[in-house]
Amino acid sequence: MPDSSPPPWSRSPRSSRGQSTEPSNRLTDTLPRQGSPVPGLDADPPRGRRRRKAGVGEWIGRLFLVGLVVALGAGAIFAISLLGSRNNGPTKPAGPPPFFVPELAVEANAAIPGPASDIPDPDKPGAPPAETFQGWVRRMAYVTDLPERVLVAYAKATLAIRASNPSCHLTWSTLAAVGRIESKHGRYGGSTVTESGEESKPIIGPALDGTQGFLAVPDTDKGELDGDTKWDHAVGPMQFTPETWRMLGVRASGDGKAPDPQNIDDASRTAGRYLCRSGDLSVPKTWWKAVLVYNNSVDYARSVFSSADAYGKVSLTRA
């Protein structure tokens, strides 16, 4: 479920602040009616003896015995069925394993998150034992909190940036970590990412009006992206201010349309581009610089570090 608490809305400029029955068988009544012949019992009695008719008490006793036999039979059938059901082998897991992100007490500039699995080429089918791109996406979505459609966006954005800017060394785990902290992967406020990549409803952060620890950022887009003509708001799953989006926004599909901050593909590609402006992310100092430029808070950067490290660890363990 989406987190109901506000995410750490980001985008510079902003002041530094902390985060975080089968039906039963019917028995045919074969009891004789009174006066009907019963073999052996209704033959002429020996001379000197009179045939005794069954009394009401005897009939009740017979009916009781029949009922008892039926009940015992039903109980035996139930027991056999139960034993059979217990021998059907082990049950399947009820759901995915829990995904935990331990907060790591890492010092700024001291390290980068641990390694993550390689992204299989989406354009190659792969052959066993190689993992296909879609197989990798399904596996990672099963063992983490990453929705499949969102992970596709993070992975493809990472591959595109590696191709255009290989010296940046961007990892999908870092990109996913930012998305996790910024909007719970596009699920903030009950929104979800549709198959087309669009948010089911726009994600718009608080007004950057100088209160609650935010800097005052007067409107820069006449409310086009955030609906506010007085103050700017961070928008979309990766939380960019309208001004930053105008400068760096990328249309991932290349269809000629304007970049859309509420589209997970566009937002992921833009976030990767934004991070890579700081330089080589395989260098600890540069990694921290990039994340702190994204949001100037050491607590925020530690949360991103911890998330990226957790994604990397679980990705290296095949499910």
C-alpha positions as CSV (number, residue, x, y, z in Angstrom):
1,M,0.0,0.0,0.0
2,P,1.1,3.5,-0.6
3,D,2.6,5.4,2.3
4,S,0.2,7.9,3.5
5,S,2.9,10.1,5.0
6,P,4.4,12.8,2.7
7,P,7.5,11.6,0.9
8,P,10.7,13.7,1.2
9,W,9.8,15.9,-1.7
10,S,12.9,16.8,-3.4
11,R,14.4,19.0,-6.0
12,S,16.8,21.7,-5.3
13,P,16.5,24.4,-4.2
14,R,15.3,23.4,-0.8
15,S,16.7,23.6,2.7
16,S,18.3,20.5,4.3
17,R,16.0,18.5,6.5
18,G,15.7,15.0,8.0
19,Q,13.4,12.3,6.5
20,S,12.4,9.5,6.7
21,T,-20.2,-30.6,1.3
22,E,-20.3,-32.9,-0.9
23,P,-24.0,-33.8,-0.3
24,S,-24.3,-36.8,1.9
25,N,-25.4,-40.2,0.4
26,R,-29.1,-40.8,0.8
27,L,-30.0,-44.0,2.5
28,T,-33.0,-45.9,1.1
29,D,-35.3,-47.0,3.8
30,T,-35.6,-50.8,3.6
31,L,-37.3,-51.3,6.8
32,P,-40.6,-53.2,6.4
33,R,-43.8,-51.5,7.0
34,Q,-46.0,-53.1,9.7
35,G,-47.9,-56.1,8.3
36,S,-45.6,-56.6,5.3
37,P,-44.0,-60.1,4.9
38,V,-40.5,-60.5,6.1
39,P,-38.7,-63.7,5.0
40,G,-38.0,-66.0,7.9
41,L,-40.0,-63.9,10.4
42,D,-43.4,-64.0,8.6
43,A,-43.6,-67.7,7.9
44,D,-46.4,-69.6,9.7
45,P,-45.2,-69.9,13.3
46,P,-44.9,-73.3,15.0
47,R,-48.2,-74.7,16.3
48,G,-48.9,-73.4,19.8
49,R,-47.0,-70.1,19.3
50,R,-48.3,-66.7,18.2
51,R,-46.3,-64.3,16.0
52,R,-45.4,-61.2,18.0
53,K,-45.7,-57.8,16.2
54,A,-42.8,-55.4,16.6
55,G,-43.7,-52.6,19.1
56,V,-42.9,-48.9,18.8
57,G,-39.8,-49.3,20.9
58,E,-38.3,-51.8,18.6
59,W,-38.9,-49.6,15.6
60,I,-37.2,-46.7,17.3
61,G,-34.3,-49.0,18.2
62,R,-33.9,-50.1,14.6
63,L,-34.0,-46.6,13.3
64,F,-31.4,-45.6,15.8
65,L,-29.1,-48.4,14.6
66,V,-29.5,-47.4,11.0
67,G,-28.7,-43.8,11.8
68,L,-25.6,-44.9,13.8
69,V,-24.3,-46.9,10.8
70,V,-24.8,-44.0,8.5
71,A,-23.0,-41.6,10.8
72,L,-20.0,-44.0,11.3
73,G,-19.7,-44.4,7.5
74,A,-19.7,-40.7,6.9
75,G,-17.1,-40.2,9.6
76,A,-14.9,-42.8,8.0
77,I,-15.2,-41.1,4.6
78,F,-14.3,-37.8,6.1
79,A,-11.3,-39.2,7.8
80,I,-10.0,-40.8,4.6
81,S,-10.5,-37.6,2.7
82,L,-8.6,-35.6,5.3
83,L,-5.7,-38.0,5.3
84,G,-5.6,-37.9,1.6
85,S,-5.5,-34.1,1.5
86,R,-2.6,-34.1,3.9
87,N,-0.5,-36.2,1.5
88,N,-0.7,-33.9,-1.4
89,G,2.9,-32.6,-0.8
90,P,4.1,-29.3,0.6
91,T,2.0,-26.2,0.1
92,K,3.2,-23.3,-2.0
93,P,4.3,-20.0,-0.4
94,A,1.4,-17.6,0.4
95,G,3.3,-14.7,-1.2
96,P,6.6,-13.1,-1.8
97,P,9.1,-12.9,1.0
98,P,9.2,-9.6,2.9
99,F,11.6,-7.0,1.6
100,F,13.5,-5.1,4.3
101,V,15.8,-2.1,3.9
102,P,18.0,-1.7,7.0
103,E,19.2,1.8,7.6
104,L,22.9,1.8,7.3
105,A,24.9,4.2,9.4
106,V,27.4,5.1,6.7
107,E,29.4,8.2,6.7
108,A,29.0,10.7,3.8
109,N,31.6,10.3,1.1
110,A,32.9,7.1,2.6
111,A,31.5,4.5,0.3
112,I,29.1,3.7,-2.5
113,P,26.2,1.2,-2.3
114,G,27.1,-2.4,-2.9
115,P,27.0,-3.9,-6.4
116,A,23.8,-5.0,-8.1
117,S,23.1,-7.6,-10.8
118,D,23.6,-6.8,-14.4
119,I,20.5,-5.9,-16.5
120,P,19.9,-8.5,-19.2
121,D,19.6,-7.1,-22.7
122,P,15.9,-6.4,-23.4
123,D,16.5,-7.0,-27.2
124,K,18.0,-10.5,-26.7
125,P,15.8,-13.5,-25.8
126,G,18.6,-15.3,-23.9
127,A,18.9,-19.0,-23.5
128,P,19.1,-21.1,-20.3
129,P,20.8,-20.7,-17.9
130,A,21.0,-17.0,-19.0
131,E,18.2,-14.9,-17.5
132,T,16.0,-12.9,-19.9
133,F,15.2,-9.2,-19.3
134,Q,11.5,-10.0,-18.5
135,G,12.5,-12.9,-16.3
136,W,14.9,-10.6,-14.4
137,V,12.1,-8.0,-14.0
138,R,9.6,-10.6,-12.7
139,R,12.2,-12.0,-10.2
140,M,13.1,-8.6,-8.9
141,A,9.5,-7.5,-8.6
142,Y,8.8,-10.7,-6.6
143,V,11.5,-10.2,-4.0
144,T,11.4,-6.4,-3.6
145,D,8.8,-3.6,-3.4
146,L,9.4,-2.7,-7.1
147,P,6.4,-2.8,-9.4
148,E,7.3,-4.5,-12.7
149,R,6.4,-1.6,-14.9
150,V,8.4,0.8,-12.8
151,L,11.4,-1.4,-12.8
152,V,11.3,-1.6,-16.5
153,A,11.5,2.2,-16.6
154,Y,14.5,2.3,-14.2
155,A,16.3,-0.5,-16.1
156,K,15.8,1.0,-19.5
157,A,16.8,4.4,-18.3
158,T,20.0,3.0,-16.9
159,L,20.9,1.2,-20.1
160,A,20.2,4.3,-22.2
161,I,22.4,6.5,-20.0
162,R,25.2,3.9,-19.9
163,A,25.1,4.0,-23.7
164,S,25.2,7.8,-23.9
165,N,27.4,8.5,-20.8
166,P,29.3,5.4,-19.9
167,S,31.7,7.3,-17.6
168,C,28.9,8.0,-15.2
169,H,28.6,4.4,-14.1
170,L,24.9,4.9,-13.1
171,T,23.3,1.7,-11.6
172,W,19.7,0.8,-11.7
173,S,19.7,0.2,-8.0
174,T,20.6,3.8,-7.3
175,L,17.9,5.1,-9.6
176,A,15.4,2.7,-8.0
177,A,16.5,3.9,-4.5
178,V,15.8,7.5,-5.4
179,G,12.3,6.5,-6.8
180,R,11.6,4.6,-3.6
181,I,12.4,7.5,-1.3
182,E,10.7,10.2,-3.5
183,S,7.3,8.6,-4.2
184,K,7.3,4.9,-3.3
185,H,7.9,4.1,-7.0
186,G,5.0,6.3,-8.2
187,R,2.5,5.1,-5.6
188,Y,2.4,8.2,-3.3
189,G,-1.1,9.3,-2.4
190,G,-2.9,6.2,-3.9
191,S,-1.5,6.8,-7.4
192,T,-0.2,3.9,-9.5
193,V,1.9,3.7,-12.7
194,T,-0.2,2.4,-15.6
195,E,1.0,0.2,-18.4
196,S,1.5,3.2,-20.5
197,G,3.9,4.6,-17.9
198,E,1.6,7.4,-16.8
199,E,0.6,8.1,-13.2
200,S,-3.1,7.2,-12.6
201,K,-3.3,10.6,-11.0
202,P,-0.7,13.3,-10.8
203,I,1.8,13.3,-8.0
204,I,2.3,16.9,-6.8
205,G,4.3,17.8,-3.8
206,P,3.7,20.6,-1.3
207,A,4.0,24.2,-2.2
208,L,7.6,25.5,-2.0
209,D,6.4,28.6,-0.1
210,G,9.1,29.0,2.5
211,T,7.3,27.1,5.2
212,Q,7.8,23.6,6.8
213,G,11.6,23.7,6.0
214,F,11.2,24.5,2.3
215,L,12.7,27.4,0.5
216,A,10.4,29.8,-1.1
217,V,10.3,29.1,-4.9
218,P,7.9,31.4,-6.7
219,D,6.0,30.0,-9.7
220,T,8.1,29.5,-12.8
221,D,5.6,27.7,-15.2
222,K,2.3,29.6,-14.7
223,G,0.9,26.5,-13.0
224,E,1.3,24.4,-16.1
225,L,2.8,21.4,-14.4
226,D,1.8,21.8,-10.8
227,G,-1.5,23.8,-11.0
228,D,-0.2,26.6,-8.8
229,T,0.4,30.1,-10.3
230,K,1.9,31.4,-7.1
231,W,4.4,28.8,-5.9
232,D,6.3,26.0,-7.6
233,H,5.8,22.3,-6.5
234,A,7.9,19.2,-7.1
235,V,6.0,17.0,-9.5
236,G,5.9,13.4,-10.7
237,P,7.3,10.1,-9.4
238,M,10.9,11.4,-9.3
239,Q,9.9,14.9,-8.0
240,F,11.3,17.7,-10.2
241,T,10.5,21.3,-9.9
242,P,9.0,22.8,-13.1
243,E,12.1,24.9,-13.7
244,T,14.5,21.9,-13.4
245,W,12.2,19.8,-15.6
246,R,12.1,22.5,-18.3
247,M,15.9,22.5,-18.4
248,L,16.6,18.7,-18.2
249,G,13.4,16.8,-19.0
250,V,13.8,13.9,-21.5
251,R,11.2,12.2,-23.6
252,A,12.2,8.5,-23.3
253,S,10.1,7.2,-26.2
254,G,11.5,9.7,-28.7
255,D,8.0,10.2,-30.2
256,G,8.4,14.0,-30.5
257,K,6.1,14.9,-27.6
258,A,7.1,17.1,-24.7
259,P,8.7,15.3,-21.8
260,D,6.1,14.5,-19.1
261,P,7.2,14.5,-15.4
262,Q,4.2,12.3,-14.6
263,N,5.5,9.6,-17.0
264,I,7.8,7.0,-15.3
265,D,9.9,6.5,-18.4
266,D,10.5,10.2,-18.9
267,A,11.0,10.8,-15.2
268,S,13.5,7.9,-14.8
269,R,15.6,9.0,-17.8
270,T,15.6,12.6,-16.5
271,A,16.6,11.5,-13.0
272,G,19.5,9.5,-14.4
273,R,20.6,12.5,-16.4
274,Y,20.4,14.7,-13.4
275,L,22.5,12.4,-11.2
276,C,25.1,12.0,-13.9
277,R,25.7,15.7,-14.1
278,S,27.9,15.3,-10.9
279,G,30.3,12.9,-12.7
280,D,31.5,9.3,-12.0
281,L,29.1,7.7,-9.6
282,S,31.5,4.8,-8.9
283,V,33.5,7.3,-6.8
284,P,32.1,7.7,-3.3
285,K,32.5,11.4,-3.1
286,T,30.8,11.9,-6.4
287,W,28.0,9.5,-5.6
288,W,27.2,11.5,-2.4
289,K,27.5,14.8,-4.2
290,A,25.0,13.7,-6.8
291,V,22.4,12.5,-4.3
292,L,22.9,15.5,-2.1
293,V,22.3,17.8,-5.1
294,Y,19.1,15.9,-5.7
295,N,18.1,16.6,-2.1
296,N,20.5,18.4,0.2
297,S,20.1,16.2,3.3
298,V,22.5,13.7,4.6
299,D,19.7,11.7,6.2
300,Y,18.0,11.6,2.7
301,A,21.2,10.4,1.1
302,R,21.7,7.7,3.7
303,S,18.2,6.4,3.0
304,V,19.0,6.3,-0.8
305,F,22.3,4.6,0.0
306,S,20.5,2.0,2.2
307,S,17.8,1.3,-0.4
308,A,20.3,1.0,-3.2
309,D,22.5,-1.4,-1.2
310,A,19.4,-3.6,-0.3
311,Y,18.3,-3.8,-3.9
312,G,21.8,-4.8,-5.0
313,K,22.1,-7.5,-2.4
314,V,18.8,-9.1,-3.2
315,S,19.4,-8.9,-6.9
316,L,22.5,-11.0,-6.6
317,T,20.6,-13.9,-4.9
318,R,18.6,-15.8,-7.5
319,A,15.1,-16.7,-6.3
